[in-house]
Amino acid sequence: MTKYIKAAFLTLAIIVPTSVFADHHLGSELTLGAIVNGHHRSEENRARNEPRHPVETMEFFGLQKDMTVIEILPAGGWYTEIIAPYVAAEGKFYAAHFSPNSALNYAANSLEGFERKLADNPEIYGKITVRHIDPPHEVAIAPPESADLAMTFRNVHNWIMVGQELEYFETFYAALKPGGILGVVEHRALPGASMEVMETTGYVSEEYVKEIAAKAGFEFVASSELNANPKDATEYPAGVWTLPPSYRLGDENRDQYTAIGESDRMTLKFRKPD
């Protein structure tokens, strides 16, 4: 992959007091279970623990407190609220967020909101380095071959829409150590879904994610049905955004879409070979 200039980054260094975590008691080990229910998270975000299964998902990907971790395009930081405090004391956390130079009209505002979230909660998130990802211009999301684990949640469809899915996966590959793990959660299309479906609906087939990961050099390790939803038929007027929490159709058939719940999601683990 072509070499590019070093990305700009922001680092925040702070100490996490245990009192902000709802179920944590002084003297006991800080657990993922305590963090996901912590008072630093909004009621709305905590309510989404049930459909997203964050504790089980992190355990499936193999998250440990002493790891160097990259979260890829964290948006508003729903998972950052969980991962960053967990690795704050012993590990390192890189957030590969939008570039302020991105052509996407929402990118700069999303990055600004994320950085403000970190700055407004200095007692929570530990030492975080924010870097920018915008292939092919900004791809230095962490020092080369430095990360133990990289994770991305419901982002692959966005890269497909702009034809950059392989460039993104190659970026993760470069940042991971040999033997490092890539965890992917994504809205799951029906088997054999066409590229047109994947470019327009927000759903992506497992086969295609595995194909792109393999092209970037990854080995497939395992899949989990932790985030599966058999009620999701995947065919809606406004794609995956028809379902909660987006409700893109407003009140139209809202009860029906509420009963379906959030999308059916694949949870895939890949490995960079030694």
C-alpha positions in Angstrom: 0.0 0.0 0.0 1.3 3.5 -0.8 2.8 5.5 2.0 1.1 8.7 3.0 1.8 11.6 5.4 1.3 11.0 9.1 -2.2 11.7 10.2 -3.0 14.4 12.7 -4.1 13.2 16.1 -5.4 14.2 19.5 -4.4 12.6 22.7 -6.2 12.9 26.0 -4.7 11.5 29.2 -6.8 11.1 32.2 -7.5 8.9 35.3 -10.8 7.0 35.6 -12.5 7.1 39.1 -14.5 3.9 39.7 -17.5 5.8 41.2 -18.8 6.6 37.8 -19.7 3.0 37.1 -23.0 1.9 38.4 -22.3 -1.6 39.4 -18.6 -1.3 40.4 -17.4 -1.4 44.0 -14.1 -0.1 45.2 -11.6 -2.9 45.5 -13.2 -5.2 42.9 -12.2 -5.6 39.3 -13.7 -3.2 36.8 -15.7 -5.4 34.5 -17.3 -4.8 31.1 -20.7 -5.5 32.7 -20.1 -2.6 35.1 -19.0 -0.2 32.3 -21.9 -0.9 30.0 -24.3 0.1 32.8 -22.2 3.0 34.0 -23.5 6.4 34.8 -21.3 8.0 32.2 -23.6 6.5 29.6 -27.0 8.0 28.7 -30.2 6.1 29.5 -30.8 5.9 25.7 -27.4 4.3 25.1 -27.8 1.9 28.0 -31.2 0.8 26.6 -29.4 -0.3 23.4 -27.3 -2.8 25.3 -30.0 -5.5 24.8 -30.0 -5.6 21.0 -26.3 -4.9 20.7 -24.9 -7.3 23.3 -21.7 -5.3 23.9 -20.2 -7.5 26.7 -20.6 -10.7 24.7 -19.4 -9.1 21.5 -16.3 -7.7 23.2 -15.6 -11.2 24.7 -16.1 -12.9 21.4 -13.5 -10.5 19.8 -11.1 -11.3 22.7 -10.8 -7.8 24.2 -8.4 -7.6 27.1 -7.5 -4.7 29.3 -3.8 -4.6 28.3 -4.4 -4.5 24.6 -3.7 -1.8 22.0 -7.1 -1.4 20.5 -8.4 0.5 17.4 -12.1 1.5 17.0 -12.8 2.3 13.4 -15.2 5.2 12.7 -16.7 5.3 16.2 -19.3 8.1 15.1 -20.8 9.3 18.4 -18.8 6.9 20.5 -21.4 4.3 21.6 -18.8 1.6 21.8 -16.0 4.1 22.9 -18.0 4.5 26.1 -17.3 0.8 26.8 -13.9 0.0 25.2 -11.9 3.1 26.3 -12.6 2.9 30.0 -11.9 -0.8 30.0 -8.4 -0.5 28.5 -7.6 2.9 30.1 -5.3 1.7 32.9 -3.3 -1.0 31.1 -3.8 -0.7 27.3 -4.0 1.9 24.5 -7.0 3.1 22.6 -6.9 4.6 19.1 -10.1 6.1 17.6 -9.9 6.1 13.8 -12.4 8.8 13.1 -13.5 10.9 10.1 -11.0 13.3 8.7 -11.9 17.0 8.8 -10.8 17.1 5.2 -13.4 14.4 4.2 -15.7 15.1 1.2 -18.6 13.8 3.3 -20.7 16.7 4.5 -21.3 15.2 7.9 -17.8 14.1 8.6 -16.4 17.2 10.2 -19.4 17.6 12.5 -19.2 14.0 13.6 -15.5 14.3 14.4 -16.1 17.5 16.3 -18.9 15.9 18.4 -16.8 12.9 19.2 -13.8 15.0 20.4 -16.2 17.2 22.4 -17.6 14.1 24.1 -14.0 13.1 25.1 -13.1 16.6 26.3 -16.4 16.9 28.3 -15.7 13.6 30.2 -12.0 13.7 31.1 -12.5 11.4 34.1 -13.9 8.6 32.0 -12.0 7.6 28.9 -8.4 7.2 29.7 -5.7 8.0 27.2 -7.2 8.2 23.8 -5.5 9.0 20.5 -7.8 10.2 17.8 -6.5 9.7 14.3 -8.2 10.3 10.9 -9.1 7.7 8.3 -9.9 8.8 4.8 -8.3 6.4 2.2 -6.2 6.9 0.2 -5.1 10.2 1.8 -5.1 9.4 5.5 -4.5 5.8 6.6 -2.0 6.0 9.5 -4.6 5.1 12.1 -2.0 3.7 14.5 1.7 2.9 14.2 2.3 0.1 11.7 1.8 -3.4 13.2 1.1 -2.0 16.7 -2.5 -3.0 17.4 -3.8 -6.2 19.0 -7.4 -5.7 18.1 -9.3 -3.5 15.6 -13.1 -3.3 15.6 -15.7 -1.8 13.4 -19.5 -1.7 14.0 -22.0 -1.2 11.1 -19.6 0.6 8.8 -18.8 -1.7 5.9 -21.9 -0.7 4.0 -20.7 2.9 3.9 -17.4 1.9 2.4 -19.2 -0.2 -0.2 -21.3 2.8 -1.2 -18.2 4.8 -2.0 -16.3 1.9 -3.5 -13.5 1.9 -0.9 -14.2 -1.3 1.1 -10.9 -2.9 0.2 -8.8 0.2 0.9 -10.3 0.3 4.4 -9.6 -3.3 5.1 -6.0 -2.8 3.9 -5.7 0.0 6.3 -6.7 -2.2 9.3 -4.4 -4.9 8.1 -1.4 -2.5 8.1 -2.1 -1.3 11.7 -2.5 -4.8 13.2 0.3 -6.9 14.6 0.9 -10.3 13.0 -1.7 -12.4 14.8 -3.9 -9.4 15.5 -7.6 -9.6 15.3 -10.2 -7.7 13.3 -13.8 -7.7 14.6 -16.6 -6.8 12.3 -20.3 -6.2 13.1 -22.5 -5.4 10.1 -26.1 -5.4 8.9 -26.5 -8.8 7.2 -28.0 -9.2 3.8 -29.6 -12.4 2.6 -27.1 -14.9 1.1 -26.3 -14.1 -2.5 -27.4 -10.5 -2.3 -26.4 -8.4 -5.3 -23.9 -5.5 -5.2 -26.9 -3.2 -6.0 -28.5 -4.4 -2.8 -25.4 -3.8 -0.8 -24.8 -0.4 -2.4 -28.3 0.9 -1.6 -29.9 -0.8 1.4 -27.2 -0.8 4.1 -27.2 -4.6 4.2 -24.1 -6.6 3.3 -23.7 -10.3 2.7 -21.4 -12.4 5.0 -19.8 -13.8 1.8 -18.8 -10.4 0.6 -17.3 -9.3 3.9 -15.2 -12.5 4.0 -14.2 -12.0 0.4 -12.9 -8.4 1.0 -11.2 -9.4 4.2 -9.4 -12.2 2.4 -8.3 -9.9 -0.4 -6.7 -7.6 2.2 -4.8 -10.6 3.6 -7.0 -11.6 6.6 -7.8 -15.2 7.6 -11.4 -15.9 8.7 -11.5 -17.2 12.3 -15.1 -17.5 13.5 -18.6 -16.1 13.4 -21.2 -15.6 16.1 -24.9 -15.2 16.1 -24.8 -12.9 19.1 -26.3 -10.1 17.1 -28.6 -12.0 14.9 -32.3 -11.0 14.5 -34.4 -13.7 12.7 -37.3 -11.2 12.5 -35.4 -9.0 10.1 -36.4 -9.8 6.5 -33.9 -7.2 5.2 -36.3 -5.8 2.5 -37.8 -2.4 3.4 -38.7 0.8 1.6 -35.8 2.8 3.1 -33.4 -0.1 3.6 -32.0 -0.9 7.0 -32.7 2.7 8.1 -36.4 1.8 8.1 -35.9 -0.1 11.3 -35.1 1.3 14.8 -33.3 3.4 15.8 -33.4 5.4 12.6 -37.1 5.0 11.7 -36.5 6.8 8.4 -40.2 6.5 7.4 -41.3 8.4 10.6 -44.6 7.1 11.9 -45.4 5.0 8.8 -45.9 1.4 10.0 -43.7 2.3 13.0 -45.3 -0.3 15.3 -44.5 -3.0 12.7 -40.8 -1.9 12.5 -40.6 -1.6 16.3 -41.7 -5.2 16.7 -39.0 -6.3 14.3 -36.3 -4.4 16.3 -32.8 -3.5 15.2 -31.3 -5.2 12.2 -30.0 -8.8 11.8 -26.2 -8.5 12.2 -23.3 -10.7 11.4 -20.4 -10.8 14.0 -17.2 -11.9 12.3 -13.7 -12.4 13.6 -10.6 -12.2 11.3 -6.9 -12.6 12.0 -3.8 -11.2 10.4 -1.5 -14.1 9.7 1.8 -14.3 11.6 
